Amino acid sequence: MSTRAVLEVIALDAVDAVAAQAGGADRLELVTDMAADGLTPPVRTFAGIRAAVDIDLRVMLRLADGFAAGDLDRLVQAARELRAAGATEFVLGFLDGHGCVDLDAVERIVGELDGAAWTFHRAVDRAADRDALRKQLDGLPGLDTYLTAGSPHGVDDGLPTLLAEAARRGEPGYEPRLLVGGGLRLDHVPALLAARIDGFHIGGAARPDGWSGPVSATAVEEWRRAVDGQ
């Protein structure tokens, strides 16, 4: 039996979440403050969205723009509070000043997640060495996805990297799903599907009026059809 591709949509509130689910999203990434590329939402926002929809929710653990971990004690507290409120999936990723994975920070946060599933986000696209980062994270509990455009400049530039990494599926560090996002367009989807990439992440593409407007169920439906190869 074939498993359909995962379509993940960024949601800022319950209105977004309801529209995304209605359009056929499999999962939501919950963030606040897209001006900073997505930060940890308040627990009350998570709780409101959790009450509004029944699809999977991945909650961002990130306190400031950029990819430094920052105040780890605050991050740990945020993770604990979200877990206590019922969050079971997360998004995180930290680099040091040299572009290497901040393994101490990642391990400390993952230690608070009690085995919960999590995505290493687009910090991988800013890494000095993507392959080294993947191998350093290999085997960490719960890591099942990399959110990546293949390049810090977006999918147009990163497509060759994405296709090369998809071809390495099964190698150490390459077991997690590739969730492609960051300048992703509908015309990218056929080549990604042909490479057996089965994860797609959209933010602005689900919002005809930009970030000042809500998610459109109709826009999500169009993406649902595309990632299903229709």
C-alpha positions as CSV (number, residue, x, y, z in Angstrom):
1,M,0.0,0.0,0.0
2,S,1.5,3.4,-0.9
3,T,1.6,6.2,1.6
4,R,0.8,9.6,0.3
5,A,3.2,12.5,0.6
6,V,3.0,14.7,3.7
7,L,1.8,18.3,3.2
8,E,2.7,20.6,6.1
9,V,1.4,24.1,6.4
10,I,2.5,26.9,8.7
11,A,-0.2,28.0,11.1
12,L,-0.2,31.1,13.2
13,D,-3.6,30.6,14.9
14,A,-6.7,28.5,14.9
15,V,-8.2,30.2,11.9
16,D,-5.2,29.2,9.8
17,A,-5.3,25.7,11.3
18,V,-8.9,25.1,10.4
19,A,-8.4,26.3,6.8
20,A,-5.3,24.2,6.4
21,Q,-7.0,21.0,7.6
22,A,-10.0,21.7,5.4
23,G,-7.7,22.0,2.4
24,G,-6.1,18.7,3.1
25,A,-3.0,19.4,5.1
26,D,-1.6,16.4,7.0
27,R,0.3,18.5,9.6
28,L,0.8,22.0,10.8
29,E,4.0,23.8,11.9
30,L,3.0,26.2,14.7
31,V,4.9,29.4,15.0
32,T,4.5,33.1,15.8
33,D,6.3,36.2,14.4
34,M,7.1,35.3,10.8
35,A,9.0,38.6,10.6
36,A,11.6,36.6,12.5
37,D,11.1,33.5,10.4
38,G,9.0,31.8,13.0
39,L,9.4,31.7,16.8
40,T,7.8,29.6,19.6
41,P,4.1,30.3,20.0
42,P,2.5,30.9,23.4
43,V,1.1,27.8,25.1
44,R,-2.4,29.3,24.8
45,T,-2.0,29.5,21.0
46,F,-1.0,25.9,20.9
47,A,-3.9,24.9,23.1
48,G,-6.4,26.8,20.9
49,I,-5.1,25.2,17.7
50,R,-5.0,21.8,19.3
51,A,-8.7,22.2,20.3
52,A,-9.6,23.4,16.8
53,V,-8.1,20.6,14.6
54,D,-7.2,16.9,14.9
55,I,-4.2,16.7,12.5
56,D,-0.6,16.6,13.7
57,L,1.0,19.7,15.1
58,R,4.7,20.4,15.2
59,V,5.6,23.3,17.5
60,M,8.6,25.6,16.9
61,L,11.2,25.8,19.6
62,R,13.1,29.0,18.7
63,L,13.2,32.2,20.7
64,A,14.9,34.7,18.4
65,D,15.7,35.3,14.8
66,G,18.8,33.4,13.6
67,F,20.1,29.9,14.4
68,A,21.9,30.4,17.7
69,A,20.2,28.6,20.6
70,G,20.2,31.7,22.8
71,D,18.8,31.3,26.3
72,L,18.7,27.5,26.8
73,D,17.0,27.7,30.1
74,R,14.1,29.6,28.5
75,L,14.0,27.1,25.7
76,V,13.9,24.2,28.1
77,Q,11.1,25.9,30.0
78,A,9.1,26.5,26.8
79,A,9.5,22.8,25.8
80,R,8.4,21.6,29.3
81,E,5.3,23.9,29.2
82,L,4.3,22.8,25.7
83,R,4.8,19.1,26.6
84,A,2.7,19.6,29.7
85,A,0.0,21.2,27.5
86,G,-0.1,18.2,25.3
87,A,2.4,19.0,22.5
88,T,3.9,15.8,21.1
89,E,5.9,17.0,18.0
90,F,8.4,19.8,17.7
91,V,10.7,21.7,15.3
92,L,14.2,22.9,16.3
93,G,17.7,23.4,15.1
94,F,20.7,25.3,16.4
95,L,24.1,26.2,14.9
96,D,27.2,27.6,16.6
97,G,29.1,30.7,15.3
98,H,31.1,28.5,12.9
99,G,28.0,27.0,11.2
100,C,28.4,23.7,12.9
101,V,25.5,22.0,14.7
102,D,25.3,23.2,18.3
103,L,25.0,19.6,19.5
104,D,25.0,20.5,23.2
105,A,21.9,22.7,22.7
106,V,20.1,20.2,20.5
107,E,20.8,17.3,22.9
108,R,19.6,19.3,25.9
109,I,16.3,20.3,24.3
110,V,15.8,16.8,22.9
111,G,16.3,15.4,26.4
112,E,13.3,17.4,27.5
113,L,11.0,16.0,24.7
114,D,10.8,12.5,26.1
115,G,11.1,10.8,22.8
116,A,8.7,13.1,20.9
117,A,9.1,13.4,17.2
118,W,10.9,16.4,15.9
119,T,12.1,18.2,12.7
120,F,15.5,19.7,12.3
121,H,14.6,22.9,10.5
122,R,16.3,25.0,7.9
123,A,19.4,25.7,10.0
124,V,20.7,22.7,8.0
125,D,20.7,25.1,4.9
126,R,23.1,27.4,6.8
127,A,25.4,24.7,8.0
128,A,29.0,24.8,7.0
129,D,28.8,21.0,6.2
130,R,25.4,19.5,5.7
131,D,26.7,15.9,5.6
132,A,28.7,16.4,8.9
133,L,25.6,17.9,10.6
134,R,23.4,14.9,9.6
135,K,26.0,12.4,10.8
136,Q,26.4,14.2,14.1
137,L,22.6,14.2,14.7
138,D,22.2,10.6,13.5
139,G,20.5,8.4,16.1
140,L,19.1,11.2,18.3
141,P,15.8,10.2,19.7
142,G,12.7,11.4,17.8
143,L,14.6,13.0,14.8
144,D,12.5,12.0,11.8
145,T,12.5,15.0,9.5
146,Y,14.8,17.6,7.9
147,L,13.0,20.8,6.7
148,T,15.3,22.0,3.9
149,A,15.4,23.9,0.7
150,G,18.7,22.4,-0.1
151,S,20.2,26.0,0.0
152,P,19.9,29.1,2.1
153,H,18.6,30.8,-1.1
154,G,15.6,28.5,-1.6
155,V,14.6,25.5,-3.7
156,D,15.6,27.0,-7.0
157,D,19.2,26.9,-5.9
158,G,18.9,23.9,-3.7
159,L,17.2,21.4,-6.0
160,P,20.4,19.6,-7.0
161,T,21.3,19.1,-3.3
162,L,17.8,17.9,-2.5
163,L,17.9,15.3,-5.3
164,A,21.4,14.2,-4.3
165,E,20.3,13.8,-0.6
166,A,17.2,11.9,-1.6
167,A,19.4,9.4,-3.5
168,R,21.3,8.7,-0.3
169,R,18.1,7.6,1.6
170,G,19.0,4.8,4.0
171,E,22.6,5.8,4.6
172,P,23.6,6.9,8.1
173,G,22.2,10.4,8.7
174,Y,19.9,10.1,5.7
175,E,17.0,8.1,7.2
176,P,14.9,11.1,8.2
177,R,12.3,12.3,5.8
178,L,13.1,15.3,3.5
179,L,10.5,17.9,4.1
180,V,11.1,20.5,1.3
181,G,10.3,24.1,2.1
182,G,11.7,27.5,1.5
183,G,10.8,29.1,-1.8
184,L,9.0,26.0,-2.8
185,R,6.7,26.4,-5.8
186,L,4.1,24.1,-7.5
187,D,6.4,23.7,-10.5
188,H,9.1,22.2,-8.3
189,V,6.8,19.4,-7.2
190,P,7.0,16.9,-10.1
191,A,10.8,16.7,-10.0
192,L,10.7,16.2,-6.2
193,L,8.1,13.5,-6.5
194,A,10.1,11.8,-9.2
195,A,13.0,11.6,-6.8
196,R,10.7,9.9,-4.3
197,I,10.7,12.9,-2.0
198,D,7.5,12.8,0.0
199,G,7.4,15.8,2.3
200,F,6.3,19.3,1.3
201,H,6.1,22.4,3.6
202,I,4.4,25.7,2.6
203,G,3.9,29.0,4.4
204,G,3.3,32.0,2.2
205,A,2.2,29.8,-0.7
206,A,-0.9,29.0,1.4
207,R,-1.8,32.7,1.8
208,P,-3.0,34.6,-1.3
209,D,-2.9,37.9,0.7
210,G,0.5,37.3,2.1
211,W,1.4,37.0,5.8
212,S,-1.1,39.7,6.7
213,G,-3.9,37.4,5.6
214,P,-5.0,33.9,6.7
215,V,-4.4,30.5,5.2
216,S,-6.6,29.7,2.2
217,A,-8.2,26.3,2.2
218,T,-8.4,26.6,-1.6
219,A,-4.7,27.2,-1.9
220,V,-4.0,24.3,0.3
221,E,-6.3,22.1,-1.8
222,E,-4.3,23.0,-4.9
223,W,-1.1,21.9,-3.2
224,R,-2.7,18.8,-1.9
225,R,-3.6,17.8,-5.5
226,A,0.0,18.6,-6.7
227,V,1.8,16.6,-4.0
228,D,-0.6,13.7,-4.6
229,G,0.6,13.8,-8.3
230,Q,-2.8,14.8,-9.6
